[in-house]
Amino acid sequence: MKNIPLRVNIEGQTSKVNTDWLAIMATLKKRGLEQDELASVYFDLNAGMRVTTRGLSLAKITVTENLEGIIKESSALKTDFSSVVSD
C-alpha cells in the first residue's frame, strides 16, 4: 500500500485534519482493524469513496483540493495577432 494524503474527521466533530494513510493505518490497527479490513478501506479510499470506520471519517485528498488557493489563474495578455500576419 502506497501512502496517500487524507482528510480525516472525528465523528461528531466539525473540524477536519489533513494526514496520510500510514498515520491513519497505525491508528486503525490500534483500534482493532485486521489486515484485510485495512486493505478494503485503502482500496475504497483510492476509488474516491469516503469511508467511516472506528469513529473516523476518511477521504482521499485530490490534487485539486491540495493546490486550492496556491494556483492562480493565468492573466496572460490577450492580443489579436491577425493584424500582424500578412498574406
VMD Tcl script that draws the C-alpha trace (Angstrom):
set ca {
  {0.00 0.00 0.00}
  {1.33 3.39 -1.00}
  {0.98 6.44 1.18}
  {-1.88 8.76 0.16}
  {-2.97 12.14 1.55}
  {-6.18 12.01 3.57}
  {-8.69 14.38 5.13}
  {-9.91 12.99 8.44}
  {-12.85 13.95 10.60}
  {-13.59 12.52 14.04}
  {-17.26 11.60 14.02}
  {-19.42 14.12 15.84}
  {-16.95 16.98 15.37}
  {-16.84 19.62 12.66}
  {-13.06 20.09 12.48}
  {-11.04 18.21 9.88}
  {-7.33 17.46 9.68}
  {-5.07 16.54 6.80}
  {-2.88 13.50 7.37}
  {-1.71 10.46 5.43}
  {-2.54 6.79 5.06}
  {0.42 5.50 7.07}
  {-0.57 7.52 10.14}
  {-4.23 6.53 9.91}
  {-3.37 2.90 9.22}
  {-1.43 2.76 12.50}
  {-4.40 4.31 14.33}
  {-6.85 1.87 12.77}
  {-4.63 -1.09 13.70}
  {-4.67 0.11 17.32}
  {-8.47 0.31 17.09}
  {-8.68 -3.35 16.05}
  {-8.85 -3.46 12.24}
  {-7.34 -6.58 10.69}
  {-5.09 -6.51 7.60}
  {-7.88 -7.48 5.18}
  {-10.13 -4.75 6.62}
  {-7.32 -2.20 6.26}
  {-6.86 -3.24 2.63}
  {-10.59 -2.79 2.00}
  {-10.53 0.72 3.49}
  {-7.42 1.58 1.45}
  {-8.96 0.42 -1.84}
  {-12.21 2.25 -1.14}
  {-10.29 5.48 -0.46}
  {-8.28 5.09 -3.66}
  {-11.54 4.62 -5.56}
  {-12.63 8.06 -4.36}
  {-15.09 6.85 -1.75}
  {-15.48 8.29 1.73}
  {-15.04 5.71 4.44}
  {-16.33 5.80 8.01}
  {-14.82 3.32 10.45}
  {-13.89 3.18 14.12}
  {-15.17 6.72 14.77}
  {-13.27 8.31 11.87}
  {-14.49 9.61 8.52}
  {-11.77 9.39 5.88}
  {-11.50 10.84 2.39}
  {-8.63 10.94 -0.10}
  {-7.40 14.45 -0.84}
  {-7.41 15.08 -4.55}
  {-4.71 17.10 -6.28}
  {-7.12 19.97 -6.96}
  {-8.06 20.20 -3.28}
  {-4.43 20.06 -2.26}
  {-3.47 23.00 -4.52}
  {-6.56 25.13 -3.95}
  {-5.53 28.70 -3.18}
  {-1.99 28.14 -4.42}
  {-2.54 28.02 -8.17}
  {-3.59 31.29 -9.76}
  {-5.47 31.76 -12.98}
  {-3.28 32.93 -15.82}
  {-3.81 36.56 -16.69}
  {-1.85 36.50 -19.93}
  {-2.29 39.40 -22.28}
  {-4.80 38.56 -24.98}
  {-3.66 40.20 -28.18}
  {-5.18 39.95 -31.61}
  {-2.28 38.94 -33.83}
  {-4.32 38.87 -37.04}
  {-3.18 42.40 -37.92}
  {0.49 41.33 -37.66}
  {0.19 38.43 -40.09}
  {0.24 39.47 -43.75}
  {-0.88 37.42 -46.72}
}
mol new
graphics top color blue
foreach p $ca { graphics top sphere $p radius 0.5 }
foreach p [lrange $ca 0 end-1] q [lrange $ca 1 end] { graphics top cylinder $p $q radius 0.2 }
display resetview
